[in-house]
Amino acid sequence: MDELDVKIRVLEVRLVELNRERNARMPIAVLPDEILHTIFTYFPPILPLPEGYERNSFSVTRPPTWFAITHTCHRWRTISCSSPLLWSNVTFGNFWFGWMFLQRSYPAPVDIALRPRDLNGHKWNAQAALNQFTRARSLKIVDSLSSFTGAEKIITSMFSCEAPLLENLHVQTKQYTWARGEREPDYLDLRTTAFFRGKHPALSSLTLKHVHVDWNTTLLSSRLTYLSIQDVAPDQRPSMNVLLGILAGLPELRQLDLIRCLPAISEATAPTVPSESRLKLQYLWRLRLHSNSPIELDHLTAHILIPLSAQYLISCEDIPLDVLPLQPDVVQNLSRCILHHVVRDGDNDRDLDAFHYMRLAGPEHTSRMQRSSFCWSPRSDAIWETPRREEWPPLADLNDVGRDPVPRVQVNLIWSDRGIGEDDVMARTRSISLVTNALHTAIILTISASLSAVRHVLFSGVIAPVAFSFSAGLPRARNVESLTVCGISALRTFCIINGPAQDFTKEPRSTFPRLNRIVVRDAHLDDHFVNSPEFTLEYYLKRILRERLEAGDEGEPAYRVEHLQFKECSGIWGRADLQPLAELVKNVEWDKLIINEEPTSDVL
């Protein structure tokens, strides 16, 4: 080493000393260890993705946050490595990271997530890691059996351990595998497995997806508060009596998800079961029935009784469009699911007074995502946020539990449009809108006695013809105070209110006579019906407001509409465009944005 190399080495050592001195003078360096540890607990478990990478990108390695902290400085490393709780979230996306987390988290309880194929090539070390699973507080296993032949052996080894701390168990296999050139369901058969030697005293949450178990398994213990059973092969599904027996043995159940797992029913209609004979799930606050056939739903809901305050969510997904028009008995089955929930022996409408909000949603006007929805909720806000047009198609997300966690009744029909050409979209939308209104009509007739409590109604998507819902009994909701219309449904709704069918009213103002507020979203003032450019949305709205303003005192006069709001609407360049409407109401609001879009011609 020559003299120059020696000087460079001295400078490097000096730089390290200066950096250490500088770091020691930083405000965070003077914090006590316990406060610094508390700060570390607020870091996310995984570092955020670099800019330019997508959320689900696998082209970039995402090290755990605590791994990055240990490489910042010696003090941070000492504090983080001596804090087992910081390492308690163990993910085996990388075996060495997972093994390191298990070591550093000892003896704290851990939450483990793994794919058995990640242990491939580390079988001896994997067995050593299995010995740590007795500390598991949560265990999530996600994998495809076809990806690693030893997966079943690894899973069986884990289930042979004792689990004194286990609270949450989630077992999920990949949905499909390819066999003989075709997609076939892939299931994990655990019917002969003795889970954790029958000793899991703390287990309260259980999720089984694409997994077959013995329905007498000890996992279905009376301590469960959350149960999710998804995607069970038709020949392995429990009978209705067995399923009801399982639910009867879960007295503490709070959440229940049943997805593609109900047994096939041969009877056309469900039996009438009196309230005193139905299975009462008195602590349940969310019931989600997804992608089961309507007749299966009809039979199950006829035999159970849950609190009216619970979230009652029914979704039928991936309905093929080639079944249109939908059979009337399917619509009746779905409406009966609502009937089973809201009608109880000896009850009266006072129990339903909390349901102030009703939403009727149809498919999008030109979208290939075809969905129908009915929502009945206690939320009484005059405005309920609806996504912008470019954010569609999250119709199901509009009623997402995470965004609006209020008790409600909700029914969704989600249609499959695979194989539908561009030329067929309009025809299919028309057919689905008719089915949607048939569903809305059946449900409204079911709960018509309770419509007096409704204070707010929202229409979105293609509701065609709206007269179906109105003539079915919606005008009996005479206490509606607020009306929100979105997209093309605004034109159709205002048209029906202006020109009502003679079988239920004589005057336009007699529909929703107490209406006080109208909100229009994502529409254009010049939207019109095809071949009728003069009958625009503005024309119909102006007529409604004038009729309400000029209502006399004879009979049951209508209230004056005092509040009119436009959100994300086009055709409004300034207050002058709204002056004719502003003269008919007390208050007008609109987005202070110029949105230059062409009006829509409703060809349906």
Secondary structure, 3 states (H helix, E strand, C coil): CCHHHHHHHHHHHHHHHHHHHHHHHCHHHHCCHHHHHHHHCCCCCECCCCCCCCCCCCCCCCCEHHHHHCCCCHHHHHHHHCCHHHHCEEECCCHHHHHHHHHHHCCCCEEEEECHHHHCCCHHHHHHHHHHHHHEEEEEEEECHHHCCCHHHHHHHHHCCCCCCCCEEEEEECCEEEECCEEEECCEECCCCCHHHHCCCCCCEEEEECEECCCCCCCCCCCCCEEEEECCCHHHCCCHHHHHHHHHCCCCCCEEEEECCCCCCCCCCCCCCCHHHCEECCCCCEEEEECCCHHHHHHHHHHEECCCCCEEEEEEEEEEHHHCCCCHHHHHHHHHHHHHHHCCCCCCHHHHCCCCEEEEECCCCCCCCCEEEEEEECCCCCCCCCCCHHHCCCHHHHCCCCCCCCCCEEEEEEEECCCCCHHHHHHHHHHHHHHHHHHHHHHHHHCHHHHHHCCEEEEECCCCCCHHHHHHCHHHCCCCCEEEEECCHHHHHHHHHHCCCCCCCCCHHHCCCCCCEEEEECCECCCEECCEEEEEHHHHHHHHHHHHHCCCCCCCCCCCCCEEEEECCECCCCHHHHHHHHCCCCEEEECCCCCCCCCCEECC
